Amino acid sequence: MAELSVRDVSEFRDCEVVVNDSEESGVDRVMPETVAALAAVEDARLREYAEDELLDEYEIERITALRDLAREAVRLSHGMYRWMCV
C-alpha cells in the first residue's frame, strides 16, 4: 500500500484483529487511514505502479477493484475487512 500511495510505510498501522477463530481463519479490520490512502490513489498513479511492477492485466483489474471498493467504503463511511482462511 505504501508504494502504491507513494507514502512511507510507517504511516500505516497494522490491521486490527476482529475475529481469530484459530490459526486457520480470522477477520481483520483495515485501518481507516489505509482505506483512505487506497481510495485516494488516482488512475494515473495506478497505471504508473502497474508499469513499474510489471503487473499483468488481471493484477491491474484486481488492484483497481480494491481501490474502487475503498472509495465506496470512504463515501459511505464504512470500514473494510479482510477475511483469511487456510
Secondary structure by P-SEA (a helix, b strand, c coil): cccccccccccccccccccccccccbbbbccaaaaaaaaaccaaaaaaaaaaacccaaaaaaaaaaaaaaaaaaaacbbbbbbbcc
